[in-house]
Amino acid sequence: MTWNIKLEAGALRELKKLDKTIRRRIEQFIDRLAIEENPRARGIALQGKTYDGLWRYRVGDYRLICQIQDQELIILVVEIGHRGNIYR
């Protein structure tokens, strides 16, 4: 089963701002995530009003905040950022 990965405009902008090596590492992670049978196994469910229903993935010091849409097999990357700034 292959998941479709989509990035929101803000996440794509943040990805393009990153250093080339970090960007490549995140892109490789996203490619591996697309072929996972269960993408929830690699992530952590977020809680709270702002992040309810979203999942967090760790890539070194960076975090990907995603929404998983099971019906369409889509993983929507909502935010990408450094671990110290992503939850603000």
N, C-alpha and C positions, 0 to 999 in steps of 0.2 A: 504494500500500500504506500502510495506516495502522497505527501501533503503538499499543497500549494502554499508558498510563502509570499506574503504581501507586506510591503512596508508602507506605513502612512507617510505623508509628506514630511512631517517633522522628524520622524525616525530616519528617513533617507537623508535629510539635510545634516543631521548629527553624524551619520555614518560617513558622509563625504568630508566632514571637517576633521575626522580622526587621522592620526598618523597612518602611513601606508601599511606598516607591519600589523598594527592593531586592527585596522580595517580588514586586512586579508584574513586575520585570525577569526574575526567575527563572521565574515562571509563564509569561511570554511565550516564554522559551527552551524550556520544557518543551512548550508548544503547538507550536512550530516543530519540535522534535525528533520529535514524534509523526507528522509527515507526511514525515519523511525516508525516502528509499528505503533508505539504509544508515546507521543511526545511529552506526556505528563510525567513519565518516569524520570526524565532528566531535569524537570523543573520543580519549583516550589510554588504552591498556591498562595496568593497574596490575600490579605484580609483588610478589613476596614472599608469605610464608605468610598474612598477614592479608588481603591484597587480591588474591590470585590469582584470576583469572577475572572481576574487576570492571573497570569502565571509569570514567574521570574526565572530567567536563565542566567547563569553566571559564566562569563567568559573572561577569565583573569580578573582584573580590577574593574571590568565593565559589566553592566547588567542590561539585559533585554527584557522589556516588559511586553508580554504578548497576550492576545486573546485567541483562544482555540475554538474554532467553529466546526464541531464534529459533523454536522449535516453536509457541509460543502467540502470537508477535508481541507480547511484553510487555517493557517496560522498567521494571524495578523500582528505584525510587530508594531506596537504602539509607540514605544519610547526606547531609545538607546542612550546610555550615559554612564559616566564614571560612578562607581559605587557611593562616593561621598556626596554626589549631587542629584542622583536620579530620583530620590523620594521627596524632594523639596517642592 
